[in-house]
Amino acid sequence: TLEKNNMFIIPLDNERVWYRYHHLFADLLKQRLQYKGKDEIQELHNKASNWFEQSKMYNYSIEHALKIYNYEKALKLLGETAEYLWETGHHSAIINYGELIPDEIIKKNIEFFLYYSLILISSRKNQKAEPFLLSAEKNTRLIINNKDSSKRAIERHKKLLGKIANQLFT
């Protein structure tokens, strides 16, 4: 109905499933949002992040999480998608996310900071990458040697340790 009446939306696909607001209407909504309280804005970003995560649109979910400084959630999602981003050549996304998240928080997720380190090294930022790699090696060895770690976790971390060692000794 909105589309038929030309009411502020523009289709994004031929099937007419996805739409976006007309840019003038979107600007108006963003301006009105500024009059809301900080808590309300944070709750909207949180809801958006959750919706995008459930819809498997992780990059949008991460962006909304970062807007409200929910680094833990953003890093959890980045850890789950870092290898995919790496393998598909989205290196600039990894570096951009890495620059937005504090280093101490990045070190909590081995998968993400391993790929972040690899990109730092390929960008000739070895001094910034080395502490991440050393921390990744230490944390990975702890998981491998922990008797409570699952067999799956041990195998995954052995694979990560190989990647880390490859970078430390090249």
C-alpha positions as CSV (number, residue, x, y, z in Angstrom):
1,T,0.0,0.0,0.0
2,L,2.8,2.4,0.9
3,E,4.6,1.7,-2.4
4,K,1.4,2.0,-4.4
5,N,0.7,5.4,-2.8
6,N,4.3,6.5,-3.3
7,M,4.6,7.0,0.5
8,F,8.3,7.6,1.4
9,I,9.7,4.1,0.5
10,I,11.8,2.8,-2.3
11,P,12.1,-0.9,-3.2
12,L,15.6,-2.5,-2.9
13,D,14.8,-5.7,-4.8
14,N,12.7,-6.8,-7.7
15,E,10.6,-9.1,-5.5
16,R,9.4,-6.1,-3.5
17,V,10.5,-7.7,-0.2
18,W,13.1,-5.2,0.9
19,Y,12.5,-1.5,1.1
20,R,14.2,1.6,2.4
21,Y,12.9,5.0,3.3
22,H,13.2,7.8,0.8
23,H,16.3,9.7,1.9
24,L,14.4,12.9,2.8
25,F,12.0,10.9,5.1
26,A,14.9,9.0,6.5
27,D,16.7,12.3,7.3
28,L,13.5,13.6,9.1
29,L,13.3,10.4,11.2
30,K,17.0,10.6,12.1
31,Q,16.5,14.3,13.1
32,R,13.5,13.4,15.3
33,L,15.4,10.6,16.9
34,Q,17.9,13.1,18.3
35,Y,15.1,14.4,20.5
36,K,14.8,11.0,22.2
37,G,16.7,10.2,25.3
38,K,20.1,8.5,25.3
39,D,18.6,5.4,26.8
40,E,15.9,5.2,24.2
41,I,18.4,5.5,21.4
42,Q,20.6,2.8,22.9
43,E,17.6,0.5,23.2
44,L,16.7,1.1,19.5
45,H,20.3,0.2,18.5
46,N,20.2,-2.8,20.7
47,K,17.0,-4.0,19.1
48,A,18.3,-3.3,15.6
49,S,21.5,-5.3,16.4
50,N,19.5,-8.2,17.7
51,W,17.2,-8.2,14.7
52,F,20.1,-8.1,12.2
53,E,21.9,-10.9,14.1
54,Q,18.8,-13.1,14.0
55,S,18.5,-12.3,10.2
56,K,22.2,-13.3,9.8
57,M,23.1,-9.8,8.6
58,Y,26.1,-9.7,10.9
59,N,27.8,-6.6,9.5
60,Y,24.7,-4.5,10.3
61,S,24.4,-6.1,13.7
62,I,28.0,-5.3,14.5
63,E,27.6,-1.7,13.4
64,H,24.6,-1.1,15.7
65,A,26.4,-2.8,18.6
66,L,29.4,-0.5,18.0
67,K,27.2,2.6,18.0
68,I,26.2,1.9,21.6
69,Y,29.7,0.7,22.5
70,N,28.6,-2.9,23.1
71,Y,32.1,-4.1,22.3
72,E,31.4,-7.6,23.8
73,K,28.6,-8.3,21.4
74,A,30.4,-6.8,18.4
75,L,33.5,-8.9,19.2
76,K,31.4,-12.1,19.6
77,L,29.9,-11.6,16.2
78,L,33.3,-10.7,14.7
79,G,34.8,-13.9,16.2
80,E,32.2,-15.9,14.4
81,T,32.6,-14.1,11.1
82,A,36.4,-13.2,11.1
83,E,37.5,-16.3,9.1
84,Y,34.7,-15.7,6.5
85,L,35.7,-12.0,6.2
86,W,39.4,-13.0,5.8
87,E,38.7,-15.7,3.2
88,T,36.4,-13.4,1.1
89,G,38.9,-10.6,1.1
90,H,37.0,-8.2,3.4
91,H,40.3,-7.2,5.0
92,S,39.4,-3.5,5.2
93,A,36.3,-4.4,7.3
94,I,38.5,-6.4,9.8
95,I,40.9,-3.5,10.1
96,N,38.1,-0.9,10.5
97,Y,36.4,-3.0,13.2
98,G,39.8,-3.5,14.9
99,E,40.4,0.2,15.0
100,L,37.0,0.8,16.6
101,I,37.4,-1.7,19.4
102,P,39.8,-1.2,22.3
103,D,42.8,-3.5,22.1
104,E,42.2,-5.0,25.6
105,I,38.7,-6.1,24.5
106,I,40.0,-7.4,21.1
107,K,42.4,-9.7,23.0
108,K,39.3,-11.5,24.5
109,N,38.5,-13.1,21.1
110,I,41.2,-15.3,19.7
111,E,39.6,-15.8,16.3
112,F,39.1,-12.1,15.6
113,F,42.4,-10.8,16.8
114,L,44.3,-13.5,14.9
115,Y,42.8,-12.3,11.6
116,Y,43.2,-8.7,12.7
117,S,46.9,-9.4,13.4
118,L,47.4,-11.1,10.0
119,I,46.0,-8.0,8.3
120,L,48.2,-5.7,10.5
121,I,51.2,-7.7,9.5
122,S,50.3,-7.5,5.8
123,S,50.0,-3.8,6.3
124,R,53.5,-3.7,7.7
125,K,52.2,-2.8,11.2
126,N,54.2,-5.6,12.9
127,Q,54.7,-3.7,16.2
128,K,51.0,-3.5,16.7
129,A,50.4,-7.1,15.6
130,E,53.0,-8.8,17.7
131,P,51.3,-8.4,21.1
132,F,48.1,-9.7,19.6
133,L,49.8,-12.7,18.2
134,L,51.7,-13.5,21.4
135,S,48.5,-13.1,23.4
136,A,46.6,-15.3,20.9
137,E,49.4,-18.0,21.3
138,K,49.2,-17.9,25.1
139,N,45.4,-18.1,25.2
140,T,45.2,-20.8,22.5
141,R,47.7,-23.0,24.4
142,L,45.7,-22.5,27.6
143,I,42.5,-23.8,25.9
144,I,44.4,-26.7,24.3
145,N,46.0,-27.8,27.6
146,N,42.8,-27.3,29.6
147,K,41.4,-30.7,30.6
148,D,37.9,-29.2,30.5
149,S,38.1,-28.1,26.9
150,S,36.0,-30.0,24.5
151,K,37.6,-32.1,21.7
152,R,36.1,-29.8,19.1
153,A,37.5,-26.7,20.9
154,I,40.9,-28.3,21.2
155,E,41.0,-29.2,17.4
156,R,39.8,-25.7,16.5
157,H,42.5,-24.1,18.6
158,K,45.2,-26.4,17.3
159,K,44.3,-25.1,13.9
160,L,44.5,-21.5,15.1
161,L,47.8,-22.2,16.8
162,G,49.2,-23.3,13.5
163,K,48.2,-20.1,11.9
164,I,49.7,-18.1,14.8
165,A,53.0,-20.0,14.6
166,N,53.1,-19.4,10.9
167,Q,52.9,-15.7,11.5
168,L,55.3,-15.5,14.4
169,F,58.0,-17.3,12.6
170,T,57.8,-15.6,9.2
